[in-house]
Every structure is written in C-alpha cells, then in structure tokens.
Amino acid sequence: MSAPKRLTWASFSKSFLQLLDFCIIKRYESLNTYRNGLNNRMAIDWNAISSISTAVASVATAIGVLFGAWKIRLSKKQAQAEFEDSMDQQYRSLSMDLPVDVLIGKEPTKDESAKVRELVFNYLDLSNEQVYLRAKGRISKYTWASWCLGIKAHLERPAFKQVFDEVRDNSGFTYLERLVDSKYESDLDSWFN
C-alpha cells in the first residue's frame, strides 16, 4: 500500500476552493432553473399582449366605421325618400285640383280653363324642379323613372301641351324643355358633371 498523500495547506485550500466553486455553480444553476421555470409559467410577453390589443382595437374601429357608414347611408336614403315623398305630395295636391277630364286628355270647359291653366302652369313648374333635382342627384334613379314617365304622359295631353307651348314661347322652364327636347332619354346625371 502506498503511503497516503500528505495533506498540505495548499492542496487543502485548492480542493476546498474547487468544492466551493462547484457548489456555487450548482446552486446558481439550480436557481436559474427555478427562475426560468417560474418565468416560463408566469412570464408575460408584453409585446404579444400589445399586438393582440392593437389587433382587437383595429377590428373594433373597423366595425365601428362600417356601422357608422351604414347608418349614414341609411339616414341619407331615408332623408331622400322623405324628400321624394314631399315632392309626390305636391304633385298629388295639384292633380287633385285638376278636373278628371283634363287628366284623361279632354279639353277643359270654358269655365274651367283659367283654373286649369293656372294648375297646369304650377304642375310644369313642379316638373321643371323635379328635372333639376334629378340632374343634381337629389332624386333616385327609380323614382325618376316613374316621374319621367308621368311627365311625358301629362305633356302629351292637350291642356298640358297647350300651356307648355305657351310657357316655352314666353318664359320657359329650361330643365323641363331640355328633357322634352331629348325625348325624355337624356342622362340627367351628366348635365352638371
């Protein structure tokens, strides 16, 4: 058997320091493992949360904008329908005062002619305004199709044609005349564009 090595202070301190380093390193590694475990379980990735929040806010904003645009469009359509209804009401008021014979194409009687002439003039004024409003885009395409047919039908009746010819020669309804000259086929939307 060989003789045991003699323990010297230098060898002891060297061994002790190595052991101490080993323990410290192991302790440090276990602490890091523990911390990493905690961090992995409780880690909050603020970048991910920020990205998700931004995406949710963007989607909510887009939905809000679309809803707002839909409401504006709906309000515009409703306002336009109410406006068109008020124009229809003016027409109904005028047509109710006209004798039925005049509306079906007969000549007015002598007693009715002054009143009919005045009512037809008011109708032509309303029609001129309707043409202007359609050209400005205030009247929908569908409503205009109906009104245009009605204007054409009325201007083919003798009482209406007579007053229209008289007005055309003396004062004129520019927009209505332009519609009649185009044989009711002009694209009114292009008049102001």
N, CA and C atoms as an extended XYZ file, in Angstrom:
579
Properties=species:S:1:pos:R:3:atomname:S:1:resname:S:1:resid:I:1 pbc="F F F"
N         0.821       -1.145        0.000 N   MET     1
C         0.000        0.000        0.000 CA  MET     1
C         0.877        1.223        0.000 C   MET     1
N         0.409        2.112       -0.713 N   SER     2
C         1.227        3.311       -0.788 CA  SER     2
C         0.877        4.232        0.350 C   SER     2
N         1.760        5.040        0.623 N   ALA     3
C         1.583        5.958        1.732 CA  ALA     3
C         0.597        7.038        1.335 C   ALA     3
N        -0.275        7.364        2.274 N   PRO     4
C        -1.231        8.419        1.955 CA  PRO     4
C        -0.508        9.719        1.663 C   PRO     4
N        -1.155       10.467        0.790 N   LYS     5
C        -0.570       11.746        0.439 CA  LYS     5
C        -0.720       12.649        1.616 C   LYS     5
N         0.241       13.369        1.726 N   ARG     6
C         0.257       14.300        2.823 CA  ARG     6
C        -0.556       15.516        2.452 C   ARG     6
N        -1.442       15.840        3.327 N   LEU     7
C        -2.320       16.975        3.097 CA  LEU     7
C        -1.580       18.230        3.505 C   LEU     7
N        -1.445       19.068        2.524 N   THR     8
C        -0.785       20.336        2.806 CA  THR     8
C        -1.850       21.427        2.759 C   THR     8
N        -1.460       22.499        3.329 N   TRP     9
C        -2.378       23.635        3.343 CA  TRP     9
C        -2.683       24.069        1.931 C   TRP     9
N        -1.815       24.071        1.082 N   ALA    10
C        -2.007       24.497       -0.295 CA  ALA    10
C        -2.950       23.539       -1.009 C   ALA    10
N        -2.726       22.233       -0.835 N   SER    11
C        -3.606       21.291       -1.517 CA  SER    11
C        -5.015       21.334       -0.920 C   SER    11
N        -5.080       21.520        0.414 N   PHE    12
C        -6.379       21.622        1.070 CA  PHE    12
C        -7.149       22.837        0.564 C   PHE    12
N        -6.510       23.978        0.528 N   SER    13
C        -7.197       25.190        0.103 CA  SER    13
C        -7.611       25.101       -1.361 C   SER    13
N        -6.777       24.452       -2.164 N   LYS    14
C        -7.120       24.292       -3.571 CA  LYS    14
C        -8.335       23.383       -3.700 C   LYS    14
N        -8.380       22.301       -3.011 N   SER    15
C        -9.513       21.382       -3.053 CA  SER    15
C       -10.776       22.042       -2.492 C   SER    15
N       -10.594       22.762       -1.413 N   PHE    16
C       -11.730       23.446       -0.801 CA  PHE    16
C       -12.309       24.482       -1.774 C   PHE    16
N       -11.485       25.240       -2.428 N   LEU    17
C       -11.950       26.251       -3.376 CA  LEU    17
C       -12.655       25.600       -4.580 C   LEU    17
N       -12.148       24.467       -5.018 N   GLN    18
C       -12.796       23.757       -6.120 CA  GLN    18
C       -14.180       23.266       -5.712 C   GLN    18
N       -14.272       22.735       -4.507 N   LEU    19
C       -15.547       22.281       -3.982 CA  LEU    19
C       -16.509       23.452       -3.832 C   LEU    19
N       -15.999       24.542       -3.327 N   LEU    20
C       -16.811       25.747       -3.149 CA  LEU    20
C       -17.295       26.262       -4.506 C   LEU    20
N       -16.434       26.325       -5.493 N   ASP    21
C       -16.830       26.737       -6.845 CA  ASP    21
C       -17.906       25.810       -7.398 C   ASP    21
N       -17.683       24.495       -7.192 N   PHE    22
C       -18.648       23.520       -7.678 CA  PHE    22
C       -20.020       23.753       -7.033 C   PHE    22
N       -20.040       23.968       -5.736 N   CYS    23
C       -21.312       24.189       -5.019 CA  CYS    23
C       -21.973       25.487       -5.458 C   CYS    23
N       -21.182       26.496       -5.594 N   ILE    24
C       -21.743       27.792       -6.003 CA  ILE    24
C       -22.325       27.688       -7.425 C   ILE    24
N       -21.590       27.068       -8.320 N   ILE    25
C       -22.061       26.917       -9.694 CA  ILE    25
C       -23.341       26.091       -9.722 C   ILE    25
N       -23.370       24.982       -8.977 N   LYS    26
C       -24.572       24.144       -8.933 CA  LYS    26
C       -25.744       24.913       -8.339 C   LYS    26
N       -25.491       25.649       -7.292 N   ARG    27
C       -26.551       26.439       -6.660 CA  ARG    27
C       -27.065       27.499       -7.629 C   ARG    27
N       -26.148       28.166       -8.326 N   TYR    28
C       -26.515       29.178       -9.308 CA  TYR    28
C       -27.342       28.569      -10.440 C   TYR    28
N       -26.934       27.400      -10.924 N   GLU    29
C       -27.658       26.723      -11.990 CA  GLU    29
C       -29.058       26.312      -11.539 C   GLU    29
N       -29.149       25.827      -10.302 N   SER    30
C       -30.470       25.423       -9.804 CA  SER    30
C       -31.360       26.644       -9.594 C   SER    30
N       -30.774       27.742       -9.142 N   LEU    31
C       -31.555       28.977       -9.006 CA  LEU    31
C       -32.040       29.458      -10.373 C   LEU    31
N       -31.181       29.424      -11.358 N   ASN    32
C       -31.576       29.840      -12.708 CA  ASN    32
C       -32.656       28.926      -13.264 C   ASN    32
N       -32.510       27.635      -13.037 N   THR    33
C       -33.527       26.687      -13.486 CA  THR    33
C       -34.850       26.999      -12.809 C   THR    33
N       -34.813       27.268      -11.521 N   TYR    34
C       -36.023       27.617      -10.767 CA  TYR    34
C       -36.637       28.907      -11.319 C   TYR    34
N       -35.786       29.909      -11.498 N   ARG    35
C       -36.285       31.181      -12.024 CA  ARG    35
C       -36.855       31.006      -13.427 C   ARG    35
N       -36.161       30.253      -14.261 N   ASN    36
C       -36.658       30.016      -15.616 CA  ASN    36
C       -37.986       29.281      -15.581 C   ASN    36
N       -38.121       28.355      -14.685 N   GLY    37
C       -39.385       27.645      -14.527 CA  GLY    37
C       -40.490       28.603      -14.131 C   GLY    37
N       -40.181       29.473      -13.166 N   LEU    38
C       -41.162       30.478      -12.768 CA  LEU    38
C       -41.469       31.416      -13.923 C   LEU    38
N       -40.426       31.847      -14.582 N   ASN    39
C       -40.621       32.762      -15.711 CA  ASN    39
C       -41.422       32.101      -16.816 C   ASN    39
N       -41.163       30.844      -17.071 N   ASN    40
C       -41.907       30.155      -18.112 CA  ASN    40
C       -43.370       29.997      -17.731 C   ASN    40
N       -43.627       29.779      -16.451 N   ARG    41
C       -45.006       29.622      -16.010 CA  ARG    41
C       -45.705       30.966      -15.865 C   ARG    41
N       -45.009       31.978      -15.449 N   MET    42
C       -45.637       33.261      -15.153 CA  MET    42
C       -45.142       34.375      -16.065 C   MET    42
N       -44.469       34.027      -17.109 N   ALA    43
C       -43.924       35.048      -17.994 CA  ALA    43
C       -45.047       35.770      -18.725 C   ALA    43
N       -44.951       37.051      -18.803 N   ILE    44
C       -45.918       37.872      -19.519 CA  ILE    44
C       -45.178       38.484      -20.691 C   ILE    44
N       -45.615       38.109      -21.880 N   ASP    45
C       -44.995       38.649      -23.082 CA  ASP    45
C       -45.771       39.911      -23.466 C   ASP    45
N       -45.263       41.034      -23.035 N   TRP    46
C       -45.958       42.301      -23.242 CA  TRP    46
C       -46.049       42.666      -24.711 C   TRP    46
N       -45.123       42.240      -25.510 N   ASN    47
C       -45.184       42.501      -26.948 CA  ASN    47
C       -46.376       41.777      -27.573 C   ASN    47
N       -46.583       40.534      -27.148 N   ALA    48
C       -47.716       39.770      -27.670 CA  ALA    48
C       -49.033       40.392      -27.228 C   ALA    48
N       -49.097       40.793      -25.966 N   ILE    49
C       -50.321       41.424      -25.448 CA  ILE    49
C       -50.581       42.736      -26.187 C   ILE    49
N       -49.542       43.502      -26.429 N   SER    50
C       -49.680       44.766      -27.160 CA  SER    50
C       -50.159       44.515      -28.579 C   SER    50
N       -49.615       43.515      -29.232 N   SER    51
C       -50.027       43.192      -30.604 CA  SER    51
C       -51.489       42.750      -30.653 C   SER    51
N       -51.872       41.911      -29.710 N   ILE    52
C       -53.260       41.433      -29.652 CA  ILE    52
C       -54.208       42.602      -29.382 C   ILE    52
N       -53.832       43.458      -28.447 N   SER    53
C       -54.664       44.619      -28.125 CA  SER    53
C       -54.817       45.532      -29.326 C   SER    53
N       -53.732       45.740      -30.051 N   THR    54
C       -53.775       46.580      -31.248 CA  THR    54
C       -54.688       45.963      -32.305 C   THR    54
N       -54.587       44.657      -32.488 N   ALA    55
C       -55.428       43.978      -33.477 CA  ALA    55
C       -56.903       44.070      -33.093 C   ALA    55
N       -57.205       43.839      -31.811 N   VAL    56
C       -58.595       43.917      -31.347 CA  VAL    56
C       -59.118       45.341      -31.518 C   VAL    56
N       -58.302       46.335      -31.177 N   ALA    57
C       -58.724       47.732      -31.331 CA  ALA    57
C       -58.944       48.076      -32.800 C   ALA    57
N       -58.090       47.557      -33.675 N   SER    58
C       -58.249       47.822      -35.117 CA  SER    58
C       -59.538       47.212      -35.646 C   SER    58
N       -59.819       45.993      -35.243 N   VAL    59
C       -61.053       45.335      -35.679 CA  VAL    59
C       -62.273       46.092      -35.143 C   VAL    59
N       -62.211       46.482      -33.872 N   ALA    60
C       -63.329       47.228      -33.284 CA  ALA    60
C       -63.521       48.565      -33.996 C   ALA    60
N       -62.438       49.242      -34.333 N   THR    61
C       -62.527       50.508      -35.052 CA  THR    61
C       -63.128       50.298      -36.435 C   THR    61
N       -62.671       49.257      -37.126 N   ALA    62
C       -63.202       48.964      -38.462 CA  ALA    62
C       -64.699       48.669      -38.396 C   ALA    62
N       -65.105       47.898      -37.412 N   ILE    63
C       -66.534       47.586      -37.246 CA  ILE    63
C       -67.309       48.867      -36.958 C   ILE    63
N       -66.753       49.718      -36.104 N   GLY    64
C       -67.403       50.993      -35.793 CA  GLY    64
C       -67.537       51.883      -37.015 C   GLY    64
N       -66.490       51.947      -37.821 N   VAL    65
C       -66.530       52.764      -39.037 CA  VAL    65
C       -67.561       52.206      -40.019 C   VAL    65
N       -67.572       50.893      -40.200 N   LEU    66
C       -68.555       50.284      -41.100 CA  LEU    66
C       -69.985       50.522      -40.608 C   LEU    66
N       -70.186       50.394      -39.307 N   PHE    67
C       -71.510       50.644      -38.742 CA  PHE    67
C       -71.908       52.104      -38.949 C   PHE    67
N       -70.966       53.014      -38.708 N   GLY    68
C       -71.234       54.439      -38.905 CA  GLY    68
C       -71.563       54.753      -40.355 C   GLY    68
N       -70.806       54.166      -41.275 N   ALA    69
C       -71.061       54.389      -42.702 CA  ALA    69
C       -72.429       53.839      -43.094 C   ALA    69
N       -72.758       52.672      -42.562 N   TRP    70
C       -74.067       52.080      -42.847 CA  TRP    70
C       -75.188       52.983      -42.329 C   TRP    70
N       -75.021       53.516      -41.122 N   LYS    71
C       -76.039       54.400      -40.541 CA  LYS    71
C       -76.178       55.690      -41.354 C   LYS    71
N       -75.056       56.234      -41.808 N   ILE    72
C       -75.101       57.455      -42.619 CA  ILE    72
C       -75.818       57.179      -43.932 C   ILE    72
N       -75.476       56.058      -44.561 N   ARG    73
C       -76.124       55.689      -45.829 CA  ARG    73
C       -77.619       55.484      -45.630 C   ARG    73
N       -77.970       54.801      -44.544 N   LEU    74
C       -79.377       54.565      -44.239 CA  LEU    74
C       -80.106       55.888      -43.990 C   LEU    74
N       -79.476       56.788      -43.249 N   SER    75
C       -80.081       58.096      -42.972 CA  SER    75
C       -80.251       58.901      -44.250 C   SER    75
N       -79.244       58.814      -45.130 N   LYS    76
C       -79.328       59.537      -46.403 CA  LYS    76
C       -80.479       59.007      -47.245 C   LYS    76
N       -80.605       57.675      -47.307 N   LYS    77
C       -81.703       57.080      -48.077 CA  LYS    77
C       -83.057       57.479      -47.488 C   LYS    77
N       -83.132       57.487      -46.176 N   GLN    78
C       -84.388       57.847      -45.527 CA  GLN    78
C       -84.730       59.309      -45.795 C   GLN    78
N       -83.718       60.189      -45.693 N   ALA    79
C       -83.954       61.601      -45.968 CA  ALA    79
C       -84.361       61.811      -47.421 C   ALA    79
N       -83.731       61.075      -48.333 N   GLN    80
C       -84.071       61.192      -49.751 CA  GLN    80
C       -85.496       60.705      -49.992 C   GLN    80
N       -85.867       59.603      -49.361 N   ALA    81
C       -87.228       59.082      -49.520 CA  ALA    81
C       -88.254       60.086      -48.991 C   ALA    81
N       -87.962       60.705      -47.860 N   GLU    82
C       -88.880       61.702      -47.305 CA  GLU    82
C       -88.980       62.913      -48.234 C   GLU    82
N       -87.846       63.317      -48.798 N   PHE    83
C       -87.834       64.443      -49.730 CA  PHE    83
C       -88.658       64.104      -50.980 C   PHE    83
N       -88.442       62.916      -51.529 N   GLU    84
C       -89.200       62.497      -52.709 CA  GLU    84
C       -90.693       62.401      -52.399 C   GLU    84
N       -91.005       61.940      -51.190 N   ASP    85
C       -92.419       61.874      -50.781 CA  ASP    85
C       -93.044       63.268      -50.716 C   ASP    85
N       -92.271       64.249      -50.265 N   SER    86
C       -92.808       65.618      -50.202 CA  SER    86
C       -93.069       66.156      -51.608 C   SER    86
N       -92.197       65.788      -52.556 N   MET    87
C       -92.422       66.192      -53.949 CA  MET    87
C       -93.662       65.480      -54.501 C   MET    87
N       -93.812       64.214      -54.179 N   ASP    88
C       -95.012       63.474      -54.591 CA  ASP    88
C       -96.272       64.114      -54.018 C   ASP    88
N       -96.169       64.554      -52.776 N   GLN    89
C       -97.317       65.188      -52.124 CA  GLN    89
C       -97.716       66.468      -52.858 C   GLN    89
N       -96.724       67.227      -53.311 N   GLN    90
C       -97.029       68.437      -54.082 CA  GLN    90
C       -97.759       68.075      -55.373 C   GLN    90
N       -97.299       67.019      -56.027 N   TYR    91
C       -97.957       66.577      -57.263 CA  TYR    91
C       -99.396       66.148      -56.973 C   TYR    91
N       -99.582       65.364      -55.922 N   ARG    92
C      -100.932       64.889      -55.587 CA  ARG    92
C      -101.869       66.060      -55.308 C   ARG    92
N      -101.352       67.052      -54.618 N   SER    93
C      -102.157       68.225      -54.300 CA  SER    93
C      -102.605       68.940      -55.577 C   SER    93
N      -101.678       69.086      -56.523 N   LEU    94
C      -102.028       69.729      -57.799 CA  LEU    94
C      -103.005       68.874      -58.602 C   LEU    94
N      -102.722       67.583      -58.683 N   SER    95
C      -103.570       66.718      -59.514 CA  SER    95
C      -104.974       66.564      -58.941 C   SER    95
N      -105.114       66.668      -57.634 N   MET    96
C      -106.453       66.557      -57.033 CA  MET    96
C      -107.323       67.764      -57.389 C   MET    96
N      -106.675       68.896      -57.656 N   ASP    97
C      -107.434       70.093      -58.011 CA  ASP    97
C      -107.782       70.151      -59.501 C   ASP    97
N      -107.072       69.349      -60.300 N   LEU    98
C      -107.359       69.331      -61.742 CA  LEU    98
C      -108.607       68.498      -62.021 C   LEU    98
N      -109.446       68.948      -62.946 N   PRO    99
C      -110.625       68.153      -63.316 CA  PRO    99
C      -110.192       66.829      -63.937 C   PRO    99
N      -110.923       65.794      -63.673 N   VAL   100
C      -110.619       64.460      -64.181 CA  VAL   100
C      -110.563       64.458      -65.709 C   VAL   100
N      -111.465       65.194      -66.337 N   ASP   101
C      -111.476       65.239      -67.801 CA  ASP   101
C      -110.131       65.715      -68.353 C   ASP   101
N      -109.521       66.682      -67.714 N   VAL   102
C      -108.223       67.203      -68.152 CA  VAL   102
C      -107.144       66.138      -67.957 C   VAL   102
N      -107.223       65.406      -66.852 N   LEU   103
C      -106.218       64.371      -66.565 CA  LEU   103
C      -106.313       63.189      -67.528 C   LEU   103
N      -107.493       62.965      -68.093 N   ILE   104
C      -107.622       61.849      -69.043 CA  ILE   104
C      -107.505       62.305      -70.494 C   ILE   104
N      -107.164       63.598      -70.693 N   GLY   105
C      -106.852       64.066      -72.033 CA  GLY   105
C      -107.916       64.850      -72.746 C   GLY   105
N      -108.963       65.237      -72.055 N   LYS   106
C      -110.013       66.045      -72.691 CA  LYS   106
C      -109.702       67.527      -72.469 C   LYS   106
N      -110.297       68.335      -73.311 N   GLU   107
C      -110.137       69.790      -73.189 CA  GLU   107
C      -110.961       70.294      -71.996 C   GLU   107
N      -110.438       71.283      -71.274 N   PRO   108
C      -111.241       71.838      -70.178 CA  PRO   108
C      -112.409       72.683      -70.721 C   PRO   108
N      -113.452       72.786      -69.927 N   THR   109
C      -114.582       73.630      -70.327 CA  THR   109
C      -114.159       75.086      -70.205 C   THR   109
N      -114.964       75.983      -70.775 N   LYS   110
C      -114.653       77.419      -70.714 CA  LYS   110
C      -114.570       77.897      -69.266 C   LYS   110
N      -115.456       77.384      -68.421 N   ASP   111
C      -115.466       77.795      -67.014 CA  ASP   111
C      -114.209       77.309      -66.285 C   ASP   111
N      -113.687       76.179      -66.686 N   GLU   112
C      -112.535       75.590      -66.002 CA  GLU   112
C      -111.192       76.065      -66.557 C   GLU   112
N      -111.173       76.623      -67.751 N   SER   113
C      -109.912       76.858      -68.454 CA  SER   113
C      -108.940       77.759      -67.688 C   SER   113
N      -109.391       78.807      -67.050 N   ALA   114
C      -108.478       79.701      -66.311 CA  ALA   114
C      -107.866       78.965      -65.118 C   ALA   114
N      -108.707       78.241      -64.398 N   LYS   115
C      -108.217       77.480      -63.237 CA  LYS   115
C      -107.257       76.368      -63.683 C   LYS   115
N      -107.640       75.658      -64.751 N   VAL   116
C      -106.813       74.569      -65.275 CA  VAL   116
C      -105.472       75.113      -65.746 C   VAL   116
N      -105.514       76.255      -66.449 N   ARG   117
C      -104.283       76.875      -66.941 CA  ARG   117
C      -103.323       77.169      -65.791 C   ARG   117
N      -103.853       77.704      -64.719 N   GLU   118
C      -103.030       78.019      -63.528 CA  GLU   118
C      -102.461       76.738      -62.897 C   GLU   118
N      -103.291       75.720      -62.763 N   LEU   119
C      -102.839       74.455      -62.167 CA  LEU   119
C      -101.803       73.750      -63.047 C   LEU   119
N      -102.005       73.772      -64.353 N   VAL   120
C      -101.052       73.157      -65.269 CA  VAL   120
C       -99.723       73.907      -65.210 C   VAL   120
N       -99.783       75.232      -65.139 N   PHE   121
C       -98.546       76.006      -65.004 CA  PHE   121
C       -97.801       75.592      -63.735 C   PHE   121
N       -98.514       75.447      -62.634 N   ASN   122
C       -97.890       75.017      -61.373 CA  ASN   122
C       -97.307       73.609      -61.509 C   ASN   122
N       -98.014       72.746      -62.243 N   TYR   123
C       -97.502       71.403      -62.486 CA  TYR   123
C       -96.206       71.468      -63.297 C   TYR   123
N       -96.176       72.303      -64.331 N   LEU   124
C       -94.967       72.441      -65.150 CA  LEU   124
C       -93.806       72.984      -64.321 C   LEU   124
N       -94.108       73.906      -63.434 N   ASP   125
C       -93.073       74.441      -62.539 CA  ASP   125
C       -92.533       73.332      -61.632 C   ASP   125
N       -93.424       72.530      -61.086 N   LEU   126
C       -93.006       71.399      -60.249 CA  LEU   126
C       -92.184       70.403      -61.060 C   LEU   126
N       -92.614       70.115      -62.289 N   SER   127
C       -91.884       69.180      -63.145 CA  SER   127
C       -90.492       69.713      -63.475 C   SER   127
N       -90.400       71.005      -63.747 N   ASN   128
C       -89.098       71.625      -64.018 CA  ASN   128
C       -88.171       71.466      -62.816 C   ASN   128
N       -88.728       71.661      -61.633 N   GLU   129
C       -87.938       71.488      -60.409 CA  GLU   129
C       -87.520       70.029      -60.229 C   GLU   129
N       -88.405       69.106      -60.541 N   GLN   130
C       -88.071       67.685      -60.444 CA  GLN   130
C       -86.925       67.318      -61.388 C   GLN   130
N       -86.969       67.832      -62.608 N   VAL   131
C       -85.901       67.567      -63.574 CA  VAL   131
C       -84.582       68.115      -63.033 C   VAL   131
N       -84.624       69.348      -62.526 N   TYR   132
C       -83.417       69.965      -61.963 CA  TYR   132
C       -82.865       69.135      -60.795 C   TYR   132
N       -83.744       68.709      -59.903 N   LEU   133
C       -83.303       67.936      -58.740 CA  LEU   133
C       -82.719       66.587      -59.143 C   LEU   133
N       -83.282       65.964      -60.165 N   ARG   134
C       -82.705       64.701      -60.655 CA  ARG   134
C       -81.323       64.949      -61.266 C   ARG   134
N       -81.200       66.030      -62.021 N   ALA   135
C       -79.907       66.352      -62.630 CA  ALA   135
C       -78.850       66.623      -61.561 C   ALA   135
N       -79.270       67.140      -60.415 N   LYS   136
C       -78.344       67.401      -59.304 CA  LYS   136
C       -78.110       66.162      -58.437 C   LYS   136
N       -78.813       65.061      -58.726 N   GLY   137
C       -78.621       63.820      -57.984 CA  GLY   137
C       -79.443       63.722      -56.711 C   GLY   137
N       -80.425       64.587      -56.542 N   ARG   138
C       -81.243       64.570      -55.328 CA  ARG   138
C       -82.420       63.604      -55.414 C   ARG   138
N       -82.691       63.098      -56.611 N   ILE   139
C       -83.803       62.177      -56.822 CA  ILE   139
C       -83.216       60.842      -57.270 C   ILE   139
N       -83.704       59.761      -56.671 N   SER   140
C       -83.164       58.432      -57.012 CA  SER   140
C       -83.526       58.040      -58.441 C   SER   140
N       -82.748       57.131      -58.974 N   LYS   141
C       -82.942       56.639      -60.346 CA  LYS   141
C       -84.327       56.011      -60.504 C   LYS   141
N       -84.754       55.249      -59.512 N   TYR   142
C       -86.034       54.533      -59.584 CA  TYR   142
C       -87.221       55.489      -59.513 C   TYR   142
N       -87.124       56.475      -58.634 N   THR   143
C       -88.196       57.465      -58.535 CA  THR   143
C       -88.255       58.277      -59.822 C   THR   143
N       -87.073       58.642      -60.319 N   TRP   144
C       -87.041       59.442      -61.536 CA  TRP   144
C       -87.679       58.699      -62.718 C   TRP   144
N       -87.443       57.420      -62.845 N   ALA   145
C       -88.029       56.652      -63.946 CA  ALA   145
C       -89.548       56.799      -63.936 C   ALA   145
N       -90.138       56.738      -62.759 N   SER   146
C       -91.593       56.872      -62.629 CA  SER   146
C       -92.036       58.302      -62.950 C   SER   146
N       -91.336       59.274      -62.388 N   TRP   147
C       -91.697       60.675      -62.617 CA  TRP   147
C       -91.561       61.049      -64.086 C   TRP   147
N       -90.514       60.578      -64.726 N   CYS   148
C       -90.268       60.916      -66.128 CA  CYS   148
C       -91.405       60.395      -67.010 C   CYS   148
N       -91.835       59.177      -66.744 N   LEU   149
C       -92.973       58.627      -67.496 CA  LEU   149
C       -94.234       59.457      -67.264 C   LEU   149
N       -94.432       59.898      -66.036 N   GLY   150
C       -95.602       60.724      -65.715 CA  GLY   150
C       -95.544       62.084      -66.401 C   GLY   150
N       -94.365       62.694      -66.405 N   ILE   151
C       -94.214       63.997      -67.075 CA  ILE   151
C       -94.509       63.855      -68.564 C   ILE   151
N       -93.938       62.815      -69.163 N   LYS   152
C       -94.156       62.570      -70.593 CA  LYS   152
C       -95.648       62.366      -70.878 C   LYS   152
N       -96.309       61.557      -70.064 N   ALA   153
C       -97.739       61.283      -70.274 CA  ALA   153
C       -98.567       62.559      -70.148 C   ALA   153
N       -98.256       63.385      -69.137 N   HIS   154
C       -99.028       64.633      -68.964 CA  HIS   154
C       -98.802       65.606      -70.118 C   HIS   154
N       -97.559       65.728      -70.575 N   LEU   155
C       -97.284       66.696      -71.640 CA  LEU   155
C       -97.861       66.268      -72.991 C   LEU   155
N       -98.317       65.050      -73.099 N   GLU   156
C       -98.997       64.595      -74.321 CA  GLU   156
C      -100.484       64.930      -74.289 C   GLU   156
N      -101.003       65.335      -73.143 N   ARG   157
C      -102.418       65.700      -73.018 CA  ARG   157
C      -102.605       67.143      -73.512 C   ARG   157
N      -103.731       67.426      -74.166 N   PRO   158
C      -103.931       68.739      -74.803 CA  PRO   158
C      -103.777       69.944      -73.861 C   PRO   158
N      -104.384       69.912      -72.700 N   ALA   159
C      -104.325       71.064      -71.796 CA  ALA   159
C      -102.881       71.325      -71.344 C   ALA   159
N      -102.157       70.281      -71.061 N   PHE   160
C      -100.771       70.414      -70.613 CA  PHE   160
C       -99.878       70.887      -71.771 C   PHE   160
N      -100.072       70.298      -72.937 N   LYS   161
C       -99.252       70.661      -74.106 CA  LYS   161
C       -99.459       72.126      -74.470 C   LYS   161
N      -100.707       72.584      -74.409 N   GLN   162
C      -101.032       73.969      -74.764 CA  GLN   162
C      -100.321       74.941      -73.818 C   GLN   162
N      -100.401       74.700      -72.529 N   VAL   163
C       -99.756       75.598      -71.557 CA  VAL   163
C       -98.234       75.487      -71.675 C   VAL   163
N       -97.725       74.292      -71.889 N   PHE   164
C       -96.271       74.118      -72.029 CA  PHE   164
C       -95.750       74.886      -73.250 C   PHE   164
N       -96.453       74.800      -74.377 N   ASP   165
C       -96.035       75.522      -75.577 CA  ASP   165
C       -96.066       77.028      -75.341 C   ASP   165
N       -97.082       77.492      -74.632 N   GLU   166
C       -97.205       78.922      -74.326 CA  GLU   166
C       -96.054       79.379      -73.414 C   GLU   166
N       -95.759       78.589      -72.401 N   VAL   167
C       -94.676       78.922      -71.468 CA  VAL   167
C       -93.330       78.855      -72.185 C   VAL   167
N       -93.164       77.877      -73.021 N   ARG   168
C       -91.909       77.706      -73.754 CA  ARG   168
C       -91.631       78.922      -74.635 C   ARG   168
N       -92.682       79.465      -75.245 N   ASP   169
C       -92.513       80.630      -76.118 CA  ASP   169
C       -92.254       81.907      -75.330 C   ASP   169
N       -92.789       82.017      -74.122 N   ASN   170
C       -92.724       83.284      -73.385 CA  ASN   170
C       -91.681       83.332      -72.263 C   ASN   170
N       -91.659       82.334      -71.403 N   SER   171
C       -90.721       82.427      -70.278 CA  SER   171
C       -89.799       81.218      -70.186 C   SER   171
N       -90.339       80.066      -70.308 N   GLY   172
C       -89.527       78.857      -70.364 CA  GLY   172
C       -89.216       78.224      -69.025 C   GLY   172
N       -89.198       76.922      -69.096 N   PHE   173
C       -88.721       76.090      -67.999 CA  PHE   173
C       -87.524       75.332      -68.574 C   PHE   173
N       -86.366       75.876      -68.366 N   THR   174
C       -85.146       75.404      -69.017 CA  THR   174
C       -84.929       73.906      -68.881 C   THR   174
N       -85.020       73.387      -67.663 N   TYR   175
C       -84.719       71.968      -67.439 CA  TYR   175
C       -85.777       71.060      -68.050 C   TYR   175
N       -87.022       71.451      -67.917 N   LEU   176
C       -88.110       70.665      -68.495 CA  LEU   176
C       -88.020       70.686      -70.026 C   LEU   176
N       -87.702       71.841      -70.587 N   GLU   177
C       -87.550       71.939      -72.040 CA  GLU   177
C       -86.407       71.038      -72.522 C   GLU   177
N       -85.326       71.038      -71.802 N   ARG   178
C       -84.181       70.206      -72.183 CA  ARG   178
C       -84.560       68.716      -72.155 C   ARG   178
N       -85.343       68.325      -71.137 N   LEU   179
C       -85.804       66.935      -71.053 CA  LEU   179
C       -86.697       66.589      -72.243 C   LEU   179
N       -87.634       67.478      -72.566 N   VAL   180
C       -88.551       67.237      -73.679 CA  VAL   180
C       -87.772       67.186      -74.999 C   VAL   180
N       -86.816       68.102      -75.173 N   ASP   181
C       -86.010       68.127      -76.405 CA  ASP   181
C       -85.186       66.850      -76.571 C   ASP   181
N       -84.798       66.227      -75.452 N   SER   182
C       -84.023       64.975      -75.524 CA  SER   182
C       -84.931       63.754      -75.684 C   SER   182
N       -86.221       64.015      -75.853 N   LYS   183
C       -87.235       62.956      -75.975 CA  LYS   183
C       -87.248       62.053      -74.723 C   LYS   183
N       -87.000       62.685      -73.581 N   TYR   184
C       -87.063       62.034      -72.271 CA  TYR   184
C       -85.997       60.957      -72.086 C   TYR   184
N       -84.960       60.995      -72.896 N   GLU   185
C       -83.935       59.954      -72.826 CA  GLU   185
C       -82.584       60.474      -72.377 C   GLU   185
N       -82.482       61.734      -72.088 N   SER   186
C       -81.201       62.305      -71.681 CA  SER   186
C       -80.772       61.780      -70.316 C   SER   186
N       -79.474       61.576      -70.179 N   ASP   187
C       -78.937       61.164      -68.886 CA  ASP   187
C       -78.750       62.412      -68.035 C   ASP   187
N       -79.719       62.653      -67.162 N   LEU   188
C       -79.717       63.891      -66.384 CA  LEU   188
C       -78.497       64.008      -65.479 C   LEU   188
N       -77.934       62.876      -65.072 N   ASP   189
C       -76.754       62.920      -64.206 CA  ASP   189
C       -75.581       63.608      -64.875 C   ASP   189
N       -75.542       63.589      -66.203 N   SER   190
C       -74.414       64.193      -66.920 CA  SER   190
C       -74.605       65.695      -67.145 C   SER   190
N       -75.738       66.239      -66.817 N   TRP   191
C       -75.993       67.654      -67.076 CA  TRP   191
C       -75.062       68.564      -66.280 C   TRP   191
N       -74.726       68.173      -65.070 N   PHE   192
C       -73.884       69.026      -64.224 CA  PHE   192
C       -72.511       68.473      -64.030 C   PHE   192
N       -72.186       67.332      -64.610 N   ASN   193
C       -70.865       66.708      -64.436 CA  ASN   193
C       -69.957       67.025      -65.592 C   ASN   193
